Amino acid sequence: MKNKIEYVFKETLKIHKKVPEIRIASSLSAIEIFVALYYGNILKFNPTNPQDDTRDRFIISKGHGSISMYPILADLGFFAKEELENVGKNFLGSIPDPLIPGYETINGSLGHGLGVGCGMAIGIKNNQKDNNVVVLMGDGELNEGSVWEAIMFAPMHKLDNLTLIIDYNKVSMLDFSKNIIDLTSLKDKFLAFKWDVSEIENGHNIDEVVDKLKIVHTRNNSPKVVIVNTIKGKGVEFLEKSHLSHILSIKPDMIDEIIRK
């Protein structure tokens, strides 16, 4: 899958060159998560029928940080690869929405994805279906109160068909997350709320990510959370080091240089 990671990385940079306002650092931190879910036999999906009732539901709550999903969806046949040339001019916007085949929800406002995922999960259980519900959030998003309401709700209703993945890159919009609201120990917080907790030490090691995300398929009467330690802006040195990486752009000539390497 390393070739897929490289493909997604380069295509994401090309999109950023066309549409500089996209949140590039936030999109780069989650590439291995997306690749694992879609190429690692974890999510169930149908590119020819994105609304197939047997599909797993993948809620990308940090929607602005998921532009790296576009190359994956194109590669898998959700839409033509040629559409990647027109991001920002076609249905592929700088903030994704359900017009894009493969996206389930509106993603502009942060803090709602887990609540929506809980609703889907309880509906699926009530209908005695076996679909999985997977929600991806950023750690800065955990500052929203609605998230913690959902964190309390899921264990009470034994939503073991629900998995929360946290892109734990430790950088929020305008500073390191610890300087805004320090969430450590994040693992202990979820354990206190009776979640089944897993942690990935290196979120850019694709083998580790695939192996740990297989927990999506387990059922033990508890919702599951996978805390994935990542680097915001992974692969672009100045973004990796900056507390402002969330809002920074990469100059076009630098993008060309990185792609050539």
N, C-alpha and C positions, 0 to 999 in steps of 0.2 A: 504493500500500500504506500510505500515511500514515494513511488512515482506519482501517485494520486495527490499526495501532499504537495509535492513540487508543482504539479499542474495547477492545483487550486491556489497556491501561494502566488504564482506568477500571473494567473488570470485575475486574481483579486487586485494586484498592483496595476494591471492594465486598466481595470475598471476605475480605479482611483485616479489614474492619469486622465481619464475622460471626464470623471465626475469628482473633482477635488473635495467637495463638501462631505463625502461619505466618511464615516468614522472608521478610518483604516486601522488604527491600533487595536480597537476593540474587535474588529473582524479578524485580524491576524491571530489573536490569542486563542481562538476557538477552532482553528482549522483541523487539528487532529481529532477533536471531539466530533465534528461533522463527518470527517472521513471515516472514523470508527463506526459511527451510527449507520452510515449509508453503504459502506463497502465491507463492513465487518460482520454482516449477517446478524445485526442486532435489531434494526427497525424493519417492520413489515410494511411495504409500500408497493404501489402499482403505478408506474409512470404513464401508462396508457389510459388509466382511469384514476386520477388523483383522489377522487372522492369514493373510491372503493370502500364499501362498508367493513371489509375485513382488515383494513389498514390500521396500523398503530397511529395514534395521534401524537404529533410532535409539535409542541408549543414553544416557539422561540420568543421568550419574553423580552430578551435583549435584542429586539429586532434590528435596531440601528447597527448592531455589531454582528450582523450575519450576512454581510455582502459576499463573504466567501462561500455561502450556500449557492449563489447563482451559478458558478461554474460546475458545481456538483449536480444540480438539477438539470442543467443543460447536457452534461456528460451522460446522465442516466436516461435522457429522453423525455423529461417532463415538458421541455420546449426545445426549439431548434437552437443549436450553438450559435447560429448567426445573430440571434437576438442579443448576445453579449456585446456586440459591436454598437448597440444602440441604447445602452443603459442610460437612464435619465431622460430619454426621448420616447421610450415605449413603456410597457407595463412594468419594467424592472426599474423601480424608483430608488432613490437614495435611502428611503425607509420602506422596507417591504410591507406589502399588504396582501390580503387573500386573492387579489387579482392574479397573483403569481401562482401557477400550478405547483403544489407542494407546500404552500403556506396555509396554515389553518386559521390564523387570527389576525386582527388589527394589532400592530406592534408599536405604535407611536408613544403612548404613555407607559412608563415603567411601573412595575409593581403589581400588575394584574394577571400575569401569566399563570402563576401558581394557583390563584383562585379559580381561573377558568379551567385549568387542568384538573382541579379537584371536582369541579362540576361535571366535567367529561367522565372522570374516573368513576364517580358514584353512579352516573347514568349508565355507564357500561356494565357495572356490577349489577345494578338493578335489573338490567335486561339480560343478565346471565351470559354476557359475551366475554371473550377472553382477550380482547384487544388490550395492548399496553398504552399507557399515557406517559409521555416523557416531556418534561419541561426543562428548558435551558434558561438559566438566569445568570446575570453578572453579580459579583459580590456587592458592588455599590447599590444595586437595586434592593438588596436586603434591608436597606435603611427605611424602606416604605412600610408603614404600619399594616397595610393590607396583606403583605407577605406573611407577617407573623400570625394574622388571623387564620390564614390558610394552613400555616405550619401547625397550629393547634387543631384545626378541623380534621386534617387528613388522618392522624392516628386514631382519633375518636371513632371515625367511621371505617377504620381498618382498610384503608385504600391501598392494598398491597399490589394493585395494578398500576400504581403511580410511582414514577421515579423522577426525582428532581436532580438535575445536574447543575452544579455551580461552577461557572468559569471564574475561578478564584485568582484573578490576576492582580488584585490588591491595589489597583489604581482607579479612582473615581474620576469625575469629570474635571475637577480643578485641583486635585491633590492626591497624595497617597491615601488610601481608604482609612488607614489607622489614624490619620490626623483629622478625620471628619467624624466617624463613629468607629471605634475599635471593636471589631467583631470577635477577636480572639477570646477564648478558644471556640472557634466555630463548631468544631466537632462536638464539644461538650454541650453546647447550646442545643443542638439537634438531639443528642442523646437524652437531654433533660425533657425534651418534648416527645420522647418515645418513638423516634425514627430509627430505622435500620441504617447505620452510617458506614460508608466506605470512603476511603481517601486515596487519591492518586498523587503520589509524590512528584512525578514528572509528567505533566500533562502534554508534553511534546514527545514522549516516548510512545509511539503508536501501539506497540505490542502491549504495554501496560494499560493503555487506555481501552483497547479492545477487550482485554481480559477482565478488567474491573467493570466495564459497562455491561457485561453479560448478566449482571445482577438484575437488569431490567426484567428478565424472564422468570425470576423467582417469585414465589408466593408464600408469605409467612405471617399474614394478618397485619403487617406493618408497612407504611409507606417507606420508600427508600430514598436516600440522598447520597450522591457521589460528589465529594468535594475534590475538584480537579485543580491542582496547583499549576498555574500557567504564567506566562510572561506576556504582559501587554505589549503589542507591537512586535511580537516574536519575528526575528529575521531581519529587522531594521534597527541597527545599533542605536541610533540617537533616540528612537522611540522607546526602546527597551529601558533606557536610563532616565527618561523624563517623567516628572510628576504631572506634566501637562499633556502627556501623549494622547489622551482621549480626543483632544481638540486640534492636534497638530496635523498638518498635511505634509506629503513628501513632494519635493520639487520634481518636475517631469524628467530632468536630466539624471537625477539620482535614481528614479524608477528605472530608467533605461539601463543604468549601470548595474543595478541589483539584478535585473532580469538576465543580463548577459552573463552573470557569474555562473 
